[in-house]
Each structure stands twice: as C-alpha cells, then as structure tokens.
Amino acid sequence: MSSLETRSVIECLSEFKATRLGNSRNIHVYLPPGYHEHTDKRYPVVYMHAGQRAFGLSKPGQETWQMDVAADRLIGLGLMEELIIVGISHVRPVTHNEFYHYAAPVREAVDVGCSGLLYEHFIVHELKPFIDRRYRTLTEPEHTGMIGSSAAALCTFHIGMRHPDVFGKLMMLSPFFYDVQLDASSPGRLKEEPMIRLPAGKPDVRMWMDIGDMEGLFLPSQIREVVDKLLDRGYVAGKDLIYLEQPDAGHQEADWAERVHLPLLCMFGKKGSPASLELKGRSVLGLKGDMKCRINALLRYDNGVKVSLLEGTYISEQPDVLKVLPDGTLIPVATGRAVVRLQFGELTATKAYTVVEELSGHVLICLSAQSPSREPAEDTIYGGMGMKLKHVGDGHYEGCFEVPRDSGFRFRFTRGFRRFETDPDGRPMPNRVFRATHPQSLHYTIRSWGDSPARNETRR
C-alpha cells in the first residue's frame, strides 16, 4: 500500500429505512485503503448481518468482530483483494425475528414470528441497489458475499440459496441450523429441532461453514449432517463447500472475531498451498456404547487458511481393531490399539487410537452455584445452554444434566434474559468454561448480579 493512500474508513448511513419491515437501522460501510484515491476501481462487497458488532475495538460486554482490523491486515499483507464491507445493524426482535425465514423455534414461536422474507426483500431490493449506486462496487454474484453467525448464519443460508443470482459467496459461522434443548426423553438426550430448509435444487454458490467444538449443545455433528446433505446434492468439498471444525472455540463474538479472516481469505484471498496436516479429536473409543467419533483432519495452507477435510485417503494400520471411512468416521472392531494415517497430496498425518470395551456418548454433569446472601432468591437460575438450576435454600442452586461427551461449555449464569452475573462493581464476568469429557461435579460462586437492586442501592 502506498504511503500516499488513505487508511480504511467506516461510514455510517443513519436510519436507513426498510419499507416492508416498517423500521429503520444504521448501516456501517467499511471502505478499504485507497478507495478514495483509485476512483476508477470497483470493489467486491460483503454484506454482514448484526453489523453493529462488525467494526471497532472490543471491550467487556460489548464484543465485536473487528472485521475492519482483519480486513486491513489481510489487505496490507497482500493476502486479500480490497473489498467493501456493509454492516447491517440488527433490529432486536420483539414480536418478529428478521433472521427467521420459515419458522421460529417452538420455545419462541408463541411470542416471536418470522420476518426473514421481509428482511430479505430489504437487503436484495432496497439496500444492495443503494450500495451499488452510492459506491463503486462489482455487482455480480461472484463478487458479492454475505456473512453471519448463529441465527444470522441461518439467514445467510436461506437468502443465499434463494438468490444465487445476487449472492455468490455465503459465509456462515456457527450456524443456527438446529434449535437444541436438553431432553432426557429424546434419543441422544437432546431435542434437535431443524431450523434450516434446504433448497429444491443446487444453487450455484460457494459456501463456508464452520463450528467450534465448545459451543455447548450446538455440536459439530449437527453441522456435518447439513454439510453431508449438501455434498450428496453435488456440491464439491473444498471447492463449492469449505468446512472448518475449530477446536476450543465457543459461540460468541470473540470466537468469531478470531477466525473471521479465514472465510474472508477463502472467498476473496489469494490461493495458498497445503502446508501441514493434523488429525484432531478424541483418541479413546468404545467397542460398545453410543459414542460416535469422526476425525477432524485440519489442513493448513501457507496463506493462513485452515479447513477441515471432508474426505481423504485414510488407512488403518490395524483394521482388525479399528476401521476408518473416507469421511473420517471411526468404526471400532475390537479392543486394542490402532494407528490411522491420512495422506493428502504430499502431506501425511497419523494418530494413535485406543479401543476400550465400552464408552457412553453422554456424561452426567452436576452444577451447583452459591448466590450472594444479600440477593433476592430466584426459583431457578440458568447455566450453559438451558441448564436450569433450582433453588434449594440459602441462595444455593443445584442441577444435574446428561450432556454429550466432549461437548464444551462457555457460559455465565443468568436469572432471565440478559440478566447476567457480574463482578461486585457490575462489570461483565469472564466466561466459565468446562468440557464434558467425563462425569463431573462443579461448584461456582456468584459474586453479584448486573440487575441487582441490592447492588444498585449500594452504588447509590
């Protein structure tokens, strides 16, 4: 970048109206370095949902993706072409959710309807034409992307599949494809309500999908199920559909900010060469029990891109103990030890496995929490992913839950919507973290509540 070129800038389009939704919102537009100097140049565009969390530095309780920082770095290193990023502020759902196209989760449907089709109309027919008129954009679908996380990733999928003639690049981080609740009466102890609707055909789009392995009840297996269905429809792994299972990543802005450069590089960056290969995932399997395992083969490129291979040339050196399918699924045959090898081009990776007699797919996690005695007691409080702890007296709460083995949880205790625990001064608490690799009893001390009348009285 020339020293005479300006730095990137972010413009705010205030109170941009969505006619069919009957509301307005701010639109934040990132313009890359050199945009105002190179007046004959046009740029690809990425539209991001929940754009109020797209740019700027993060601070406790107000995390952002820092996409401007990521884009500046990638452009400055010459790894990615200059692009425009349009952050679409989200209007918080009261009676309707803009990210739901067809159905709200059953637990929300009583109060919340779906306005995803109206939101889609706003983006396709109002916002994008305005952006294309106001800025020097490359308007074709191969130069136009959309990105979102969680429910916004679900929305990205539905809009993109319905409008491949508008959006050719879809980037979905931790997509909310299933609403998941603990349910001891359901198979697998989980009630998984599908939120995604697959298209009838095979729209011509490129997709990035990822998921962390510490997102509570949002499991990699759920996203892989959707990925496998798309592959069955003819999408090509690594070309049309890129997947990543990110180790140790949770379901929050900080985690998405750490890896947002990956889909940007995949969709708009310079092509890299394979550099390293590593087999991740558990190494102890059960001959009996309901614990299913699939290898997470992480492939890293020399340009910084990291993906999970969806298929490969796997070889088990002890097939009488352990078999392995091309998609990395492990099938125990007998107790003992086995080594699996994966060959990808010039790269090779191996991992040793132990097959034991039996391993359950679920473990019992018991949580207890002590709330400050000065706080008014609630009947229940909540831990991670709907873990409801009941009040048993003197500010003490308890609950036991069967959860998928290896699932990871990052959470703060709440006593209602966004009524989080805090430190004594009302500042956000760091996430509590545990992984359910084995049965555990965990005890926590809650220091204060952010909406506490006692704390507010003290501060006055």
Buried (B, 14 or more C-beta within 10 A) or exposed (E): BEEEBBEBEBEEBEEBEBEBBEBEBBBBBBBBBBBEEBEEEBBBBBBBBBBBBBBBEBEEEEBBBBBBBBBBEBBEEEBBBBBBBBBBBBBEBEEBBBBBBEBBBEEBEEEBBBBBBBBBBBBBEBBBEBBBEEBBBBBEBEBBBBBBBBBBBBBBBBBBBBBBEBBBBBBBBBBBBBBBBBBEEEEBBBBBEEBBBEBEEEBEBBBBBBBBBBBBBBBBEBBBBBBEEBBEBEBEBEEBBBBBBBBEBBBBBBBBBBBBBBBBBBBBBEEBEBBEBBBBBBBEBBBEBBBEBBBBBBBBBEBBBBBBBBEBEBBBEBEEBBBBEEBBBBBBBEBBEBBBBBEBEEBEBEBEBBBBEEBBBBBBBBBBBBBBEEBEBBEEBBBBBBBBBEBEEEBBBBBEBBBBBBBBBBBBBBBEEEBBBBEEEBEBBEBBEBBBEEBEEEEBEBBBBBBBEBBEEEEE
